Amino acid sequence: MFKAKIYVTYKPSVLDPKAEVIKTALGRMAYHNVEDVLYGKYFELTLAGSEAEVRKQVDTICDQLLANVNMETYRFELEPMAEVNA
Amino acid sequence: MFKAKIYVTYKPSVLDPKAEVIKTALGRMAYHNVEDVLYGKYFELTLAGSEAEVRKQVDTICDQLLANVNMETYRFELEPMAEVNA
């Protein structure tokens, strides 16, 4: 059993309107020391299977479902989870 | 200079409709070994200042801007960044 921690963010070349909104808001709140903002999506999936299977599967899930690969890029980490035996 | 990595997720008691949609889609894609899905927001802010200042500030920014604390919970990590001297 693995927990996959998945980060989906816009490619650097793509304008991120939500990040721009946050930058503007931080300016209004007088936080002028914030130099950069990146906005993305974060997913945690819990999956059963071997590490190799799970890694391949998460890659496919990101590619087909969680990220729009035209505009977004993704990365993920797998963490082994303790099995609970009933 | 610090990079703050911020994770905003729904509180466990709050129904997350986007996570439900992803669960349904994974079922349709025949990924029946996915046991749980968590959907959240991920931010990276780059801030100038001392660690104590930045930590306090990021906490306030999460509280006032990035998270709806009625429904969402947040956590963050600070990573020191190499200063670039011109």
Backbone of each chain as nested JSON, in Angstrom:
{
  "chains": [
    {"id": "A", "residues": [
      {"number": 1, "name": "MET", "atoms": {"N": [0.855, -1.195, 0.0], "CA": [0.0, 0.0, 0.0], "C": [0.893, 1.248, 0.0]}},
      {"number": 2, "name": "PHE", "atoms": {"N": [0.559, 2.139, -0.912], "CA": [1.361, 3.359, -1.034], "C": [0.468, 4.595, -1.01]}},
      {"number": 3, "name": "LYS", "atoms": {"N": [1.028, 5.669, -0.465], "CA": [0.388, 6.971, -0.617], "C": [1.18, 7.734, -1.677]}},
      {"number": 4, "name": "ALA", "atoms": {"N": [0.477, 8.173, -2.734], "CA": [1.111, 8.984, -3.776], "C": [0.766, 10.44, -3.51]}},
      {"number": 5, "name": "LYS", "atoms": {"N": [1.799, 11.275, -3.369], "CA": [1.602, 12.718, -3.199], "C": [1.911, 13.375, -4.533]}},
      {"number": 6, "name": "ILE", "atoms": {"N": [0.894, 13.945, -5.143], "CA": [0.982, 14.412, -6.527], "C": [0.826, 15.93, -6.58]}},
      {"number": 7, "name": "TYR", "atoms": {"N": [1.736, 16.587, -7.295], "CA": [1.708, 18.038, -7.454], "C": [1.508, 18.348, -8.927]}},
      {"number": 8, "name": "VAL", "atoms": {"N": [0.463, 19.101, -9.242], "CA": [0.197, 19.498, -10.622], "C": [0.278, 21.021, -10.686]}},
      {"number": 9, "name": "THR", "atoms": {"N": [1.172, 21.53, -11.504], "CA": [1.324, 22.989, -11.607], "C": [1.386, 23.394, -13.082]}},
      {"number": 10, "name": "TYR", "atoms": {"N": [1.063, 24.646, -13.348], "CA": [1.174, 25.148, -14.718], "C": [2.627, 25.102, -15.172]}},
      {"number": 11, "name": "LYS", "atoms": {"N": [2.816, 24.879, -16.457], "CA": [4.159, 24.999, -17.017], "C": [4.606, 26.45, -16.884]}},
      {"number": 12, "name": "PRO", "atoms": {"N": [5.907, 26.676, -16.726], "CA": [6.395, 28.05, -16.522], "C": [5.969, 29.011, -17.638]}},
      {"number": 13, "name": "SER", "atoms": {"N": [5.778, 28.513, -18.851], "CA": [5.425, 29.392, -19.969], "C": [3.947, 29.788, -19.967]}},
      {"number": 14, "name": "VAL", "atoms": {"N": [3.118, 29.152, -19.122], "CA": [1.68, 29.402, -19.127], "C": [1.334, 30.441, -18.055]}},
      {"number": 15, "name": "LEU", "atoms": {"N": [0.595, 31.462, -18.441], "CA": [0.156, 32.478, -17.483], "C": [-0.85, 31.859, -16.53]}},
      {"number": 16, "name": "ASP", "atoms": {"N": [-0.624, 32.027, -15.241], "CA": [-1.519, 31.461, -14.245], "C": [-2.352, 32.59, -13.63]}},
      {"number": 17, "name": "PRO", "atoms": {"N": [-3.612, 32.723, -14.061], "CA": [-4.42, 33.858, -13.585], "C": [-4.664, 33.829, -12.077]}},
      {"number": 18, "name": "LYS", "atoms": {"N": [-4.813, 32.624, -11.493], "CA": [-5.068, 32.553, -10.048], "C": [-3.858, 33.046, -9.257]}},
      {"number": 19, "name": "ALA", "atoms": {"N": [-2.666, 32.69, -9.73], "CA": [-1.455, 33.163, -9.046], "C": [-1.363, 34.688, -9.144]}},
      {"number": 20, "name": "GLU", "atoms": {"N": [-1.794, 35.25, -10.277], "CA": [-1.764, 36.712, -10.436], "C": [-2.72, 37.376, -9.451]}},
      {"number": 21, "name": "VAL", "atoms": {"N": [-3.899, 36.777, -9.273], "CA": [-4.889, 37.308, -8.323], "C": [-4.3, 37.316, -6.911]}},
      {"number": 22, "name": "ILE", "atoms": {"N": [-3.62, 36.22, -6.561], "CA": [-3.04, 36.118, -5.219], "C": [-1.936, 37.161, -5.039]}},
      {"number": 23, "name": "LYS", "atoms": {"N": [-1.117, 37.359, -6.075], "CA": [-0.055, 38.382, -6.002], "C": [-0.651, 39.76, -5.764]}},
      {"number": 24, "name": "THR", "atoms": {"N": [-1.71, 40.076, -6.499], "CA": [-2.372, 41.376, -6.345], "C": [-2.927, 41.523, -4.925]}},
      {"number": 25, "name": "ALA", "atoms": {"N": [-3.577, 40.48, -4.438], "CA": [-4.16, 40.522, -3.094], "C": [-3.077, 40.708, -2.032]}},
      {"number": 26, "name": "LEU", "atoms": {"N": [-1.94, 40.027, -2.205], "CA": [-0.844, 40.157, -1.226], "C": [-0.297, 41.58, -1.244]}},
      {"number": 27, "name": "GLY", "atoms": {"N": [-0.256, 42.187, -2.427], "CA": [0.167, 43.582, -2.536], "C": [-0.766, 44.504, -1.755]}},
      {"number": 28, "name": "ARG", "atoms": {"N": [-2.078, 44.27, -1.911], "CA": [-3.085, 45.065, -1.19], "C": [-2.963, 44.865, 0.313]}},
      {"number": 29, "name": "MET", "atoms": {"N": [-2.568, 43.654, 0.739], "CA": [-2.411, 43.366, 2.172], "C": [-1.047, 43.862, 2.68]}},
      {"number": 30, "name": "ALA", "atoms": {"N": [-0.304, 44.542, 1.81], "CA": [0.993, 45.141, 2.148], "C": [2.088, 44.114, 2.444]}},
      {"number": 31, "name": "TYR", "atoms": {"N": [1.959, 42.923, 1.831], "CA": [3.035, 41.939, 1.932], "C": [3.942, 42.106, 0.716]}},
      {"number": 32, "name": "HIS", "atoms": {"N": [4.79, 43.113, 0.774], "CA": [5.594, 43.435, -0.401], "C": [6.862, 42.581, -0.482]}},
      {"number": 33, "name": "ASN", "atoms": {"N": [7.098, 41.748, 0.51], "CA": [8.276, 40.88, 0.467], "C": [7.993, 39.533, -0.195]}},
      {"number": 34, "name": "VAL", "atoms": {"N": [6.766, 39.347, -0.699], "CA": [6.476, 38.105, -1.424], "C": [6.883, 38.303, -2.876]}},
      {"number": 35, "name": "GLU", "atoms": {"N": [7.869, 37.55, -3.305], "CA": [8.468, 37.816, -4.617], "C": [7.897, 36.938, -5.71]}},
      {"number": 36, "name": "ASP", "atoms": {"N": [7.367, 35.791, -5.328], "CA": [6.824, 34.924, -6.37], "C": [5.724, 34.05, -5.78]}},
      {"number": 37, "name": "VAL", "atoms": {"N": [4.751, 33.711, -6.619], "CA": [3.628, 32.867, -6.206], "C": [3.428, 31.798, -7.27]}},
      {"number": 38, "name": "LEU", "atoms": {"N": [3.336, 30.565, -6.835], "CA": [2.976, 29.467, -7.734], "C": [1.717, 28.829, -7.157]}},
      {"number": 39, "name": "TYR", "atoms": {"N": [0.745, 28.573, -8.021], "CA": [-0.528, 27.996, -7.588], "C": [-0.702, 26.663, -8.292]}},
      {"number": 40, "name": "GLY", "atoms": {"N": [-1.036, 25.642, -7.558], "CA": [-1.209, 24.349, -8.202], "C": [-2.234, 23.501, -7.486]}},
      {"number": 41, "name": "LYS", "atoms": {"N": [-2.331, 22.259, -7.943], "CA": [-3.238, 21.304, -7.326], "C": [-2.413, 20.249, -6.619]}},
      {"number": 42, "name": "TYR", "atoms": {"N": [-2.968, 19.718, -5.554], "CA": [-2.287, 18.702, -4.761], "C": [-3.24, 17.537, -4.541]}},
      {"number": 43, "name": "PHE", "atoms": {"N": [-2.784, 16.343, -4.819], "CA": [-3.609, 15.151, -4.644], "C": [-2.858, 14.146, -3.782]}},
      {"number": 44, "name": "GLU", "atoms": {"N": [-3.597, 13.436, -2.969], "CA": [-3.049, 12.254, -2.303], "C": [-3.918, 11.065, -2.689]}},
      {"number": 45, "name": "LEU", "atoms": {"N": [-3.316, 10.074, -3.316], "CA": [-4.034, 8.843, -3.635], "C": [-3.465, 7.717, -2.794]}},
      {"number": 46, "name": "THR", "atoms": {"N": [-4.334, 6.871, -2.292], "CA": [-3.906, 5.676, -1.573], "C": [-4.145, 4.485, -2.481]}},
      {"number": 47, "name": "LEU", "atoms": {"N": [-3.086, 3.756, -2.79], "CA": [-3.183, 2.659, -3.766], "C": [-2.573, 1.378, -3.231]}},
      {"number": 48, "name": "ALA", "atoms": {"N": [-3.21, 0.261, -3.56], "CA": [-2.661, -1.059, -3.24], "C": [-1.834, -1.544, -4.423]}},
      {"number": 49, "name": "GLY", "atoms": {"N": [-0.781, -2.32, -4.142], "CA": [0.035, -2.896, -5.214], "C": [1.511, -2.75, -4.92]}},
      {"number": 50, "name": "SER", "atoms": {"N": [2.324, -3.318, -5.812], "CA": [3.775, -3.209, -5.66], "C": [4.226, -1.817, -6.07]}},
      {"number": 51, "name": "GLU", "atoms": {"N": [5.429, -1.426, -5.654], "CA": [5.907, -0.075, -5.954], "C": [5.963, 0.17, -7.46]}},
      {"number": 52, "name": "ALA", "atoms": {"N": [6.468, -0.814, -8.218], "CA": [6.61, -0.628, -9.67], "C": [5.245, -0.457, -10.33]}},
      {"number": 53, "name": "GLU", "atoms": {"N": [4.274, -1.295, -9.942], "CA": [2.912, -1.2, -10.481], "C": [2.304, 0.153, -10.174]}},
      {"number": 54, "name": "VAL", "atoms": {"N": [2.417, 0.544, -8.891], "CA": [1.781, 1.784, -8.424], "C": [2.403, 2.981, -9.131]}},
      {"number": 55, "name": "ARG", "atoms": {"N": [3.723, 2.96, -9.298], "CA": [4.419, 4.079, -9.938], "C": [3.92, 4.259, -11.385]}},
      {"number": 56, "name": "LYS", "atoms": {"N": [3.806, 3.142, -12.091], "CA": [3.352, 3.189, -13.483], "C": [1.9, 3.692, -13.548]}},
      {"number": 57, "name": "GLN", "atoms": {"N": [1.103, 3.196, -12.624], "CA": [-0.311, 3.544, -12.596], "C": [-0.531, 5.027, -12.287]}},
      {"number": 58, "name": "VAL", "atoms": {"N": [0.209, 5.532, -11.3], "CA": [0.051, 6.943, -10.918], "C": [0.469, 7.834, -12.084]}},
      {"number": 59, "name": "ASP", "atoms": {"N": [1.51, 7.436, -12.783], "CA": [1.96, 8.195, -13.948], "C": [0.835, 8.271, -14.996]}},
      {"number": 60, "name": "THR", "atoms": {"N": [0.193, 7.136, -15.253], "CA": [-0.913, 7.11, -16.223], "C": [-2.094, 7.947, -15.727]}},
      {"number": 61, "name": "ILE", "atoms": {"N": [-2.422, 7.839, -14.446], "CA": [-3.548, 8.594, -13.876], "C": [-3.287, 10.106, -13.997]}},
      {"number": 62, "name": "CYS", "atoms": {"N": [-2.058, 10.54, -13.724], "CA": [-1.71, 11.961, -13.854], "C": [-1.89, 12.398, -15.301]}},
      {"number": 63, "name": "ASP", "atoms": {"N": [-1.364, 11.598, -16.189], "CA": [-1.361, 11.917, -17.608], "C": [-2.761, 11.989, -18.181]}},
      {"number": 64, "name": "GLN", "atoms": {"N": [-3.63, 11.077, -17.768], "CA": [-4.953, 10.971, -18.39], "C": [-6.035, 11.719, -17.641]}},
      {"number": 65, "name": "LEU", "atoms": {"N": [-5.846, 11.929, -16.34], "CA": [-6.966, 12.455, -15.546], "C": [-6.614, 13.717, -14.757]}},
      {"number": 66, "name": "LEU", "atoms": {"N": [-5.493, 13.708, -14.044], "CA": [-5.27, 14.78, -13.068], "C": [-4.608, 16.018, -13.669]}},
      {"number": 67, "name": "ALA", "atoms": {"N": [-3.812, 15.843, -14.702], "CA": [-3.117, 16.991, -15.294], "C": [-3.522, 17.157, -16.748]}},
      {"number": 68, "name": "ASN", "atoms": {"N": [-3.607, 18.386, -17.182], "CA": [-3.757, 18.699, -18.594], "C": [-2.339, 18.919, -19.108]}},
      {"number": 69, "name": "VAL", "atoms": {"N": [-1.789, 17.89, -19.765], "CA": [-0.355, 17.924, -20.077], "C": [0.026, 18.962, -21.136]}},
      {"number": 70, "name": "ASN", "atoms": {"N": [-0.977, 19.562, -21.77], "CA": [-0.665, 20.67, -22.674], "C": [-0.211, 21.902, -21.905]}},
      {"number": 71, "name": "MET", "atoms": {"N": [-0.815, 22.107, -20.747], "CA": [-0.576, 23.337, -19.984], "C": [0.103, 23.082, -18.643]}},
      {"number": 72, "name": "GLU", "atoms": {"N": [-0.029, 21.856, -18.159], "CA": [0.407, 21.578, -16.793], "C": [1.509, 20.531, -16.763]}},
      {"number": 73, "name": "THR", "atoms": {"N": [2.239, 20.556, -15.689], "CA": [3.275, 19.573, -15.462], "C": [3.004, 18.933, -14.101]}},
      {"number": 74, "name": "TYR", "atoms": {"N": [3.442, 17.704, -13.907], "CA": [3.186, 17.049, -12.625], "C": [4.427, 16.326, -12.131]}},
      {"number": 75, "name": "ARG", "atoms": {"N": [4.467, 16.139, -10.823], "CA": [5.492, 15.29, -10.235], "C": [4.84, 14.589, -9.056]}},
      {"number": 76, "name": "PHE", "atoms": {"N": [5.371, 13.454, -8.657], "CA": [4.784, 12.766, -7.503], "C": [5.837, 12.013, -6.723]}},
      {"number": 77, "name": "GLU", "atoms": {"N": [5.505, 11.768, -5.472], "CA": [6.343, 10.967, -4.572], "C": [5.478, 9.817, -4.067]}},
      {"number": 78, "name": "LEU", "atoms": {"N": [6.085, 8.656, -3.904], "CA": [5.38, 7.52, -3.298], "C": [5.906, 7.281, -1.899]}},
      {"number": 79, "name": "GLU", "atoms": {"N": [4.984, 7.107, -0.966], "CA": [5.365, 6.787, 0.421], "C": [4.759, 5.452, 0.784]}},
      {"number": 80, "name": "PRO", "atoms": {"N": [5.582, 4.493, 1.225], "CA": [4.991, 3.227, 1.663], "C": [4.131, 3.464, 2.907]}},
      {"number": 81, "name": "MET", "atoms": {"N": [3.016, 2.758, 2.975], "CA": [2.147, 2.883, 4.146], "C": [2.14, 1.569, 4.898]}},
      {"number": 82, "name": "ALA", "atoms": {"N": [2.009, 1.655, 6.216], "CA": [1.925, 0.438, 7.024], "C": [0.642, -0.291, 6.648]}},
      {"number": 83, "name": "GLU", "atoms": {"N": [0.757, -1.595, 6.384], "CA": [-0.432, -2.398, 6.082], "C": [-1.186, -2.651, 7.388]}},
      {"number": 84, "name": "VAL", "atoms": {"N": [-2.488, -2.565, 7.314], "CA": [-3.3, -2.895, 8.482], "C": [-3.87, -4.294, 8.267]}},
      {"number": 85, "name": "ASN", "atoms": {"N": [-3.435, -5.229, 9.087], "CA": [-3.933, -6.605, 8.961], "C": [-5.064, -6.834, 9.948]}},
      {"number": 86, "name": "ALA", "atoms": {"N": [-6.177, -7.242, 9.429], "CA": [-7.346, -7.434, 10.296], "C": [-7.173, -8.707, 11.12]}}
    ]},
    {"id": "B", "residues": [
      {"number": 1, "name": "MET", "atoms": {"N": [15.87, 34.634, 2.379], "CA": [14.839, 34.278, 1.385], "C": [14.382, 32.842, 1.619]}},
      {"number": 2, "name": "PHE", "atoms": {"N": [13.068, 32.685, 1.65], "CA": [12.521, 31.344, 1.887], "C": [11.479, 30.987, 0.841]}},
      {"number": 3, "name": "LYS", "atoms": {"N": [11.41, 29.693, 0.566], "CA": [10.289, 29.179, -0.222], "C": [9.336, 28.489, 0.744]}},
      {"number": 4, "name": "ALA", "atoms": {"N": [8.077, 28.955, 0.749], "CA": [7.053, 28.322, 1.581], "C": [6.238, 27.397, 0.702]}},
      {"number": 5, "name": "LYS", "atoms": {"N": [6.177, 26.12, 1.077], "CA": [5.346, 25.141, 0.362], "C": [4.098, 24.923, 1.202]}},
      {"number": 6, "name": "ILE", "atoms": {"N": [2.964, 25.318, 0.651], "CA": [1.722, 25.373, 1.423], "C": [0.706, 24.392, 0.845]}},
      {"number": 7, "name": "TYR", "atoms": {"N": [0.107, 23.599, 1.718], "CA": [-0.907, 22.616, 1.323], "C": [-2.215, 23.003, 1.989]}},
      {"number": 8, "name": "VAL", "atoms": {"N": [-3.26, 23.208, 1.19], "CA": [-4.579, 23.532, 1.729], "C": [-5.519, 22.402, 1.333]}},
      {"number": 9, "name": "THR", "atoms": {"N": [-6.128, 21.753, 2.321], "CA": [-7.035, 20.629, 2.021], "C": [-8.317, 20.799, 2.843]}},
      {"number": 10, "name": "TYR", "atoms": {"N": [-9.374, 20.164, 2.364], "CA": [-10.616, 20.178, 3.124], "C": [-10.42, 19.48, 4.468]}},
      {"number": 11, "name": "LYS", "atoms": {"N": [-11.145, 19.95, 5.475], "CA": [-11.167, 19.228, 6.744], "C": [-11.812, 17.869, 6.512]}},
      {"number": 12, "name": "PRO", "atoms": {"N": [-11.378, 16.848, 7.266], "CA": [-11.913, 15.494, 7.033], "C": [-13.447, 15.431, 7.121]}},
      {"number": 13, "name": "SER", "atoms": {"N": [-14.069, 16.301, 7.884], "CA": [-15.527, 16.26, 8.052], "C": [-16.274, 16.869, 6.869]}},
      {"number": 14, "name": "VAL", "atoms": {"N": [-15.543, 17.546, 5.96], "CA": [-16.196, 18.245, 4.849], "C": [-16.187, 17.354, 3.604]}},
      {"number": 15, "name": "LEU", "atoms": {"N": [-17.346, 17.194, 2.984], "CA": [-17.423, 16.415, 1.745], "C": [-16.699, 17.167, 0.634]}},
      {"number": 16, "name": "ASP", "atoms": {"N": [-15.816, 16.474, -0.067], "CA": [-15.053, 17.106, -1.14], "C": [-15.584, 16.601, -2.485]}},
      {"number": 17, "name": "PRO", "atoms": {"N": [-16.411, 17.393, -3.157], "CA": [-17.037, 16.921, -4.399], "C": [-16.02, 16.614, -5.499]}},
      {"number": 18, "name": "LYS", "atoms": {"N": [-14.916, 17.371, -5.584], "CA": [-13.922, 17.111, -6.629], "C": [-13.241, 15.762, -6.411]}},
      {"number": 19, "name": "ALA", "atoms": {"N": [-12.959, 15.429, -5.149], "CA": [-12.351, 14.127, -4.854], "C": [-13.322, 13.006, -5.228]}},
      {"number": 20, "name": "GLU", "atoms": {"N": [-14.61, 13.229, -5.01], "CA": [-15.616, 12.21, -5.367], "C": [-15.647, 11.991, -6.879]}},
      {"number": 21, "name": "VAL", "atoms": {"N": [-15.553, 13.089, -7.64], "CA": [-15.539, 12.993, -9.107], "C": [-14.326, 12.176, -9.566]}},
      {"number": 22, "name": "ILE", "atoms": {"N": [-13.169, 12.44, -8.949], "CA": [-11.952, 11.71, -9.316], "C": [-12.087, 10.225, -8.978]}},
      {"number": 23, "name": "LYS", "atoms": {"N": [-12.666, 9.932, -7.806], "CA": [-12.877, 8.528, -7.418], "C": [-13.745, 7.82, -8.45]}},
      {"number": 24, "name": "THR", "atoms": {"N": [-14.83, 8.479, -8.865], "CA": [-15.743, 7.887, -9.85], "C": [-15.006, 7.655, -11.17]}},
      {"number": 25, "name": "ALA", "atoms": {"N": [-14.225, 8.655, -11.594], "CA": [-13.491, 8.538, -12.864], "C": [-12.488, 7.393, -12.803]}},
      {"number": 26, "name": "LEU", "atoms": {"N": [-11.799, 7.249, -11.677], "CA": [-10.813, 6.164, -11.535], "C": [-11.508, 4.809, -11.595]}},
      {"number": 27, "name": "GLY", "atoms": {"N": [-12.706, 4.727, -11.029], "CA": [-13.498, 3.496, -11.097], "C": [-13.819, 3.157, -12.547]}},
      {"number": 28, "name": "ARG", "atoms": {"N": [-14.248, 4.185, -13.304], "CA": [-14.571, 3.984, -14.729], "C": [-13.337, 3.553, -15.519]}},
      {"number": 29, "name": "MET", "atoms": {"N": [-12.146, 4.068, -15.106], "CA": [-10.906, 3.708, -15.785], "C": [-10.38, 2.348, -15.293]}},
      {"number": 30, "name": "ALA", "atoms": {"N": [-11.162, 1.676, -14.445], "CA": [-10.842, 0.345, -13.92], "C": [-9.629, 0.337, -12.986]}},
      {"number": 31, "name": "TYR", "atoms": {"N": [-9.377, 1.47, -12.324], "CA": [-8.329, 1.491, -11.297], "C": [-8.986, 1.22, -9.949]}},
      {"number": 32, "name": "HIS", "atoms": {"N": [-9.279, -0.046, -9.697], "CA": [-10.04, -0.377, -8.499], "C": [-9.155, -0.512, -7.264]}},
      {"number": 33, "name": "ASN", "atoms": {"N": [-7.841, -0.386, -7.465], "CA": [-6.947, -0.47, -6.304], "C": [-6.689, 0.893, -5.657]}},
      {"number": 34, "name": "VAL", "atoms": {"N": [-7.349, 1.939, -6.157], "CA": [-7.202, 3.253, -5.514], "C": [-8.222, 3.328, -4.385]}},
      {"number": 35, "name": "GLU", "atoms": {"N": [-7.736, 3.414, -3.165], "CA": [-8.636, 3.284, -2.019], "C": [-9.081, 4.626, -1.472]}},
      {"number": 36, "name": "ASP", "atoms": {"N": [-8.282, 5.656, -1.711], "CA": [-8.689, 6.956, -1.164], "C": [-8.099, 8.069, -2.019]}},
      {"number": 37, "name": "VAL", "atoms": {"N": [-8.825, 9.168, -2.104], "CA": [-8.394, 10.328, -2.88], "C": [-8.566, 11.577, -2.025]}},
      {"number": 38, "name": "LEU", "atoms": {"N": [-7.527, 12.374, -1.967], "CA": [-7.626, 13.679, -1.311], "C": [-7.255, 14.73, -2.358]}},
      {"number": 39, "name": "TYR", "atoms": {"N": [-8.056, 15.773, -2.431], "CA": [-7.832, 16.829, -3.428], "C": [-7.579, 18.125, -2.674]}},
      {"number": 40, "name": "GLY", "atoms": {"N": [-6.538, 18.823, -3.041], "CA": [-6.271, 20.073, -2.338], "C": [-5.584, 21.08, -3.229]}},
      {"number": 41, "name": "LYS", "atoms": {"N": [-5.208, 22.196, -2.61], "CA": [-4.493, 23.242, -3.335], "C": [-3.05, 23.271, -2.834]}},
      {"number": 42, "name": "TYR", "atoms": {"N": [-2.164, 23.637, -3.744], "CA": [-0.748, 23.693, -3.412], "C": [-0.199, 25.041, -3.858]}},
      {"number": 43, "name": "PHE", "atoms": {"N": [0.478, 25.718, -2.958], "CA": [1.062, 27.019, -3.27], "C": [2.545, 27.003, -2.94]}},
      {"number": 44, "name": "GLU", "atoms": {"N": [3.306, 27.717, -3.741], "CA": [4.69, 28.015, -3.37], "C": [4.844, 29.525, -3.367]}},
      {"number": 45, "name": "LEU", "atoms": {"N": [5.203, 30.081, -2.223], "CA": [5.477, 31.513, -2.136], "C": [6.968, 31.699, -1.889]}},
      {"number": 46, "name": "THR", "atoms": {"N": [7.553, 32.69, -2.535], "CA": [8.943, 33.048, -2.292], "C": [8.933, 34.358, -1.508]}},
      {"number": 47, "name": "LEU", "atoms": {"N": [9.505, 34.325, -0.31], "CA": [9.436, 35.5, 0.573], "C": [10.816, 35.875, 1.086]}},
      {"number": 48, "name": "ALA", "atoms": {"N": [11.047, 37.181, 1.205], "CA": [12.271, 37.69, 1.819], "C": [12.003, 37.924, 3.3]}},
      {"number": 49, "name": "GLY", "atoms": {"N": [13.031, 37.772, 4.147], "CA": [12.891, 38.043, 5.579], "C": [13.513, 36.937, 6.405]}},
      {"number": 50, "name": "SER", "atoms": {"N": [13.509, 37.131, 7.722], "CA": [14.053, 36.119, 8.629], "C": [13.058, 34.974, 8.749]}},
      {"number": 51, "name": "GLU", "atoms": {"N": [13.535, 33.826, 9.22], "CA": [12.652, 32.659, 9.302], "C": [11.438, 32.932, 10.203]}},
      {"number": 52, "name": "ALA", "atoms": {"N": [11.664, 33.58, 11.341], "CA": [10.567, 33.832, 12.286], "C": [9.52, 34.76, 11.664]}},
      {"number": 53, "name": "GLU", "atoms": {"N": [9.983, 35.823, 11.01], "CA": [9.062, 36.755, 10.327], "C": [8.249, 36.046, 9.255]}},
      {"number": 54, "name": "VAL", "atoms": {"N": [8.984, 35.286, 8.415], "CA": [8.343, 34.622, 7.277], "C": [7.319, 33.604, 7.772]}},
      {"number": 55, "name": "ARG", "atoms": {"N": [7.672, 32.867, 8.822], "CA": [6.765, 31.843, 9.359], "C": [5.457, 32.482, 9.831]}},
      {"number": 56, "name": "LYS", "atoms": {"N": [5.596, 33.604, 10.553], "CA": [4.411, 34.299, 11.083], "C": [3.56, 34.831, 9.916]}},
      {"number": 57, "name": "GLN", "atoms": {"N": [4.246, 35.377, 8.929], "CA": [3.569, 35.982, 7.793], "C": [2.816, 34.938, 6.96]}},
      {"number": 58, "name": "VAL", "atoms": {"N": [3.471, 33.802, 6.7], "CA": [2.828, 32.755, 5.897], "C": [1.596, 32.24, 6.639]}},
      {"number": 59, "name": "ASP", "atoms": {"N": [1.685, 32.123, 7.941], "CA": [0.544, 31.687, 8.742], "C": [-0.63, 32.653, 8.555]}},
      {"number": 60, "name": "THR", "atoms": {"N": [-0.351, 33.939, 8.612], "CA": [-1.398, 34.957, 8.432], "C": [-1.96, 34.913, 7.015]}},
      {"number": 61, "name": "ILE", "atoms": {"N": [-1.083, 34.766, 6.02], "CA": [-1.525, 34.729, 4.615], "C": [-2.444, 33.517, 4.384]}},
      {"number": 62, "name": "CYS", "atoms": {"N": [-2.088, 32.364, 4.963], "CA": [-2.935, 31.174, 4.822], "C": [-4.295, 31.431, 5.449]}},
      {"number": 63, "name": "ASP", "atoms": {"N": [-4.259, 31.986, 6.64], "CA": [-5.465, 32.222, 7.422], "C": [-6.405, 33.214, 6.746]}},
      {"number": 64, "name": "GLN", "atoms": {"N": [-5.839, 34.252, 6.161], "CA": [-6.667, 35.346, 5.638], "C": [-6.951, 35.214, 4.153]}},
      {"number": 65, "name": "LEU", "atoms": {"N": [-6.098, 34.536, 3.412], "CA": [-6.233, 34.573, 1.957], "C": [-6.328, 33.185, 1.304]}},
      {"number": 66, "name": "LEU", "atoms": {"N": [-5.435, 32.282, 1.662], "CA": [-5.313, 31.055, 0.872], "C": [-6.269, 29.943, 1.302]}},
      {"number": 67, "name": "ALA", "atoms": {"N": [-6.627, 29.932, 2.587], "CA": [-7.514, 28.873, 3.075], "C": [-8.801, 29.488, 3.621]}},
      {"number": 68, "name": "ASN", "atoms": {"N": [-9.901, 28.777, 3.428], "CA": [-11.146, 29.118, 4.103], "C": [-11.16, 28.265, 5.371]}},
      {"number": 69, "name": "VAL", "atoms": {"N": [-10.815, 28.882, 6.494], "CA": [-10.559, 28.083, 7.699], "C": [-11.817, 27.445, 8.294]}},
      {"number": 70, "name": "ASN", "atoms": {"N": [-12.996, 27.819, 7.777], "CA": [-14.209, 27.127, 8.207], "C": [-14.255, 25.704, 7.644]}},
      {"number": 71, "name": "MET", "atoms": {"N": [-13.74, 25.551, 6.427], "CA": [-13.875, 24.263, 5.739], "C": [-12.534, 23.602, 5.473]}},
      {"number": 72, "name": "GLU", "atoms": {"N": [-11.476, 24.407, 5.48], "CA": [-10.186, 23.899, 5.03], "C": [-9.148, 23.963, 6.151]}},
      {"number": 73, "name": "THR", "atoms": {"N": [-8.147, 23.157, 5.987], "CA": [-7.038, 23.166, 6.924], "C": [-5.753, 23.341, 6.091]}},
      {"number": 74, "name": "TYR", "atoms": {"N": [-4.725, 23.917, 6.687], "CA": [-3.503, 24.113, 5.92], "C": [-2.293, 23.701, 6.743]}},
      {"number": 75, "name": "ARG", "atoms": {"N": [-1.225, 23.401, 6.032], "CA": [0.069, 23.187, 6.664], "C": [1.105, 23.7, 5.685]}},
      {"number": 76, "name": "PHE", "atoms": {"N": [2.279, 24.074, 6.207], "CA": [3.317, 24.54, 5.289], "C": [4.698, 24.2, 5.81]}},
      {"number": 77, "name": "GLU", "atoms": {"N": [5.642, 24.175, 4.867], "CA": [7.061, 23.948, 5.173], "C": [7.828, 25.14, 4.627]}},
      {"number": 78, "name": "LEU", "atoms": {"N": [8.869, 25.558, 5.337], "CA": [9.743, 26.614, 4.827], "C": [11.068, 26.004, 4.412]}},
      {"number": 79, "name": "GLU", "atoms": {"N": [11.525, 26.382, 3.237], "CA": [12.841, 25.927, 2.761], "C": [13.714, 27.144, 2.53]}},
      {"number": 80, "name": "PRO", "atoms": {"N": [14.877, 27.203, 3.154], "CA": [15.775, 28.334, 2.884], "C": [16.227, 28.291, 1.429]}},
      {"number": 81, "name": "MET", "atoms": {"N": [16.352, 29.458, 0.822], "CA": [16.815, 29.523, -0.568], "C": [18.151, 30.24, -0.605]}},
      {"number": 82, "name": "ALA", "atoms": {"N": [18.998, 29.826, -1.536], "CA": [20.299, 30.494, -1.685], "C": [20.059, 31.94, -2.121]}},
      {"number": 83, "name": "GLU", "atoms": {"N": [20.689, 32.875, -1.423], "CA": [20.578, 34.294, -1.806], "C": [21.44, 34.519, -3.051]}},
      {"number": 84, "name": "VAL", "atoms": {"N": [20.914, 35.298, -3.957], "CA": [21.691, 35.658, -5.139], "C": [22.207, 37.093, -4.942]}},
      {"number": 85, "name": "ASN", "atoms": {"N": [23.502, 37.225, -4.813], "CA": [24.085, 38.562, -4.642], "C": [24.57, 39.091, -5.985]}},
      {"number": 86, "name": "ALA", "atoms": {"N": [24.094, 40.254, -6.326], "CA": [24.459, 40.84, -7.627], "C": [25.887, 41.379, -7.55]}}
    ]}
  ]
}
